[in-house]
Amino acid sequence: MTPEVLSLSNAPALWAAAMLAKILVAFSVLMGIVAYATWVERKVIGRMQTRLGPTMTGPKGLLQPIADGIKLFFKEDIIPNEASKFAFVLAPMMILAPALISMAVIPFGNAYEFTFQGVTYLVPLQITDLNIGVLFIMAMAGLGVYGIVLAGLASNSKYSLLGGIRASAQMISYELAAGLSIIAIFMLSETLSLSGIVAAQQQPLWGITAFPSWMHNWYIFSQPLAFGLFVVGSMAEINRTPFDLPEAETELVSGFCTEYSSMKYALFFMAEYANMVTISAISATLFLGGWDGPFPGVINFLIKVFGFMFFFIWIRATFPRLRYDQLMQMGWKVMLPLAIGNIVLTAVAVLLWQ
Amino acid sequence: MLSILFYLFATVAVFSAFYVTKSRSPVNSALWLVTTFICLAALYIMLDAPFMAAIQIMVYAGAIMVLIIFVIMLLNLGTAVKKRYTHALVWGGAMSVLMLFVTNFLIRRGVPTGKLGDVTTQTIQSYGHTELIGKAMFTDFLLPFEIASILLLVAIVGAVILSKREV
């Protein structure tokens, strides 16, 4: 008997239960990764700078994220007198929410098969398969900037405002390059759905069947330029270190989150790491074949995500911060023309060979 | 279910559109406008137009409004208060009542419910909304599309020339 895809129409109760389970698991795994990414970051950067990183709390400092969380939770929550209260409280939520929502469309494994009352169902390991998945992710990335802008404006402090202005300029410029580099991907895959893109990457490499069957058509091999542009562009979009001018602590105290304290400050931190996980997951899905690979689906996917996270941390430990004019110059004069050129090249190639 | 959601989003959209004009600080106006855009995107999804919804959020909420807020921040209007204008109130009110009547007439004359023509909900679901828009744009409406892109190119060139320093 062929298994049927579990949907709202053929088994509503089961579908709802599966959906809830998927959301809960994805959310808690994401939160776990976010918590321990802070520990890994401190450890790895410590090692790279010949320090030890956290060692005191628990074995190898493993309880450090929990200690940090408890500390931040019990700190006094200060809202400045001159701040606009509503926007001040809203900003940390608005920066965290888009990062979490983006995870909803990312496929993290092969379809899971189970039998219930004699019927075999297929459950796709993806919270929802939108047929505009890529556009949805780009839209959510675009909304992420509001949290930072609001934080900068609502704090009513000059450092926050400067941080907010820098952030909005930077995010607009780099979103463009990152978005345009994805266009080349869906010219090849001919679909906007992320599970469709993963399926397209399981074809033989470059469409040549003479290669051994384990060589799959991951888009990093046909679109290396787009891959580079996307990773650099998204790193700038989520304000990771070579591009962390919005919170450059040597010039702006702490940028847009200067006035924040307690759990609100913790939310900004969580948003930064959640964004990092999301960007890693998106890059893995678009360019490295998603859950495709030698191990069971979810494990491949996690390996790729952790690889990207390590890469981001590594970059943070090695690169100095860019100057602001260099940042803008790179965004508009280097990355944007490269992305557009890549689209033209891909279009010609698709016309010639497909 | 769908009509409950429709009334929810429509109410929020109208409410926030009202506050775009009522709110005193320009930043708050901008944020209310973003709320309106997001509600409109939700309405697009209910009309089986997910591509339009994504583009609505990406372009309007994600790019244009961010630029507007950026300009507001640069001009430091955040603390400035808009003056109260009353001279346009009467004519503006008359105009909107007139528009309401015209819309009402147009809706009552035709058949507003149901989708007419080749494109039905089934076609959209089997063929895909993005594909349909792409096909229409690059076959039936190629000339308007090209004219629009040339218009945009002219605007870009104009912006570059206006902001360019002497070489």
Contacts between the chains, C-beta under 8 A, distances in Angstrom:
chain1	res1	chain2	res2	distance
A	87	B	27	8.0
A	87	B	31	7.7
A	130	B	50	6.9
A	131	B	50	6.8
A	131	B	128	5.8
A	131	B	129	7.5
A	131	B	130	7.2
A	132	B	50	4.8
A	132	B	51	5.8
A	132	B	53	7.9
A	132	B	54	4.9
A	132	B	129	7.6
A	132	B	130	6.4
A	135	B	51	7.1
A	135	B	54	3.7
A	135	B	55	7.2
A	135	B	58	6.7
A	136	B	54	5.8
A	138	B	54	7.6
A	138	B	58	5.6
A	138	B	62	7.8
A	139	B	54	5.1
A	139	B	57	3.9
A	139	B	58	4.5
A	139	B	61	7.7
A	139	B	62	6.1
A	141	B	62	7.6
A	142	B	57	6.8
A	142	B	58	5.4
A	142	B	61	6.7
A	142	B	62	2.2
A	142	B	63	6.5
A	142	B	66	7.4
A	143	B	57	6.9
A	143	B	61	6.3
A	143	B	62	6.1
A	145	B	62	7.5
A	145	B	66	5.4
A	146	B	31	7.9
A	146	B	34	7.0
A	146	B	66	7.5
A	149	B	66	7.0
A	149	B	69	5.5
A	149	B	70	7.8
A	149	B	73	7.3
A	150	B	31	7.7
A	152	B	73	7.4
A	153	B	27	5.8
A	153	B	69	7.9
A	153	B	73	6.5
A	153	B	78	5.6
A	161	B	73	6.6
A	161	B	78	7.9
A	164	B	73	6.4
A	165	B	70	6.9
A	165	B	73	5.3
A	165	B	74	6.6
A	168	B	66	5.6
A	168	B	69	6.8
A	168	B	70	4.7
A	168	B	73	7.3
A	169	B	70	6.6
A	171	B	66	7.5
A	172	B	63	6.7
A	172	B	66	5.8
A	172	B	67	6.8
A	172	B	70	7.4
A	175	B	62	7.4
A	175	B	63	7.7
A	192	B	130	5.8
